[in-house]
Amino acid sequence: MTVFPPRDAHIEHLVRLRHWVDPLRMPVQRISLHAIESDDAAEALLEFARRNHVDLIVLGAPGPTQPDRTWWRSVASTVTANAACSVHVVRVGGRMR
């Protein structure tokens, strides 16, 4: 799932998500892709998780070399602190050393 500010290109992103999951070769009925428009990404993720009885939220978080994405750290922190389920935060764009 991806959360977008209102009036963003969420349909285009759904298409990209579909291409991203293709290599997984999972049956279509086991895949659920969502793009949600919201001014509050953390609250949108938390509400989606509550309403859909989500067991695990996986978030991509920007690395320290991506200062233009620092807003996402607060989203990841808010979701991690307030989710009723487990949350796994994955560092994006960097290699582990």
N, C-alpha and C positions, 0 to 999 in steps of 0.2 A: 504494500500500500504506500502511496505517496500523498502527502498533503501539500496543496498548492494554495497561494493567496487567491482570493476571488478573481475571476476573469483571466486566469492563466490558461495555458495550453494543456489542459489535463487529458484530452483525448489523444493528442500526440504522444504523451507520456505513457498512456495505457498501451499503445502500439509498441513502444520501446520495451515496456515490461514484458509484453507477450513474447517478443523476440529474445529477451533475456532468459526467460524460462524454457524456451524451446529445447536447448541442449539437455535439460533435465529428463526429457522424454517421459514425463509423467502423464497419466491419463487426464484428459481435459476436465473431467468431473472432480479431480482432486486439486485443481488449481483455482485459486480465487484471487483475482487482481483488482485493486481498487485505487482510484484517484479521487481524493476528497478536496473540495475547495473550502478553505477556512482561513480566517485571520489569525487563529491560534492553533498552531500545529500540534503542540503538546496536548491540549485539551481535545482536539479532534482525534488523535491517536488513542488517548485514554478512553474516550467515549466509544469509539469503534470497538476497542478491546472489550469493554464492559458489555456492550450490546450483543456482541458475537461470541462471548464466552471464550476468548482467546487464551491459550495456555502459555504462549511464549511470544514476546515481541522482540524482533531483531532490528536493531537500529545501526545504521552506518554513521559514524562520527568523524568529522574532519580531523586531520592531524595537526600538530602544532605549527606546521609550515603553511597552513591554509588559513591565514588571518581573515580572509573575506568570508569565511564560513563560521566565525565565532558564535553567531546567533544560534547555530545548531547545537552547540554545547549546552546552552540553557534548555533547549528542547529535550535533549537526551537526559539531562539531569532531572528535569521535571517529570518526564515519563518514568525514569528509573525510580524516583522517590515515591511516585504516586500510583503506579500500576498495581493491580491486584494479582497479576501473574508475574512470572519470571521475565526479566529483560536482559538481553544479551547485546552489548554494545561492541560493534566491530569497527576497528580503525580503517578508514578508507584512504586510499591514495598513498600509503606509505608501506615500507617493507619493515618487517620485524628484524631486529639485529640480535 
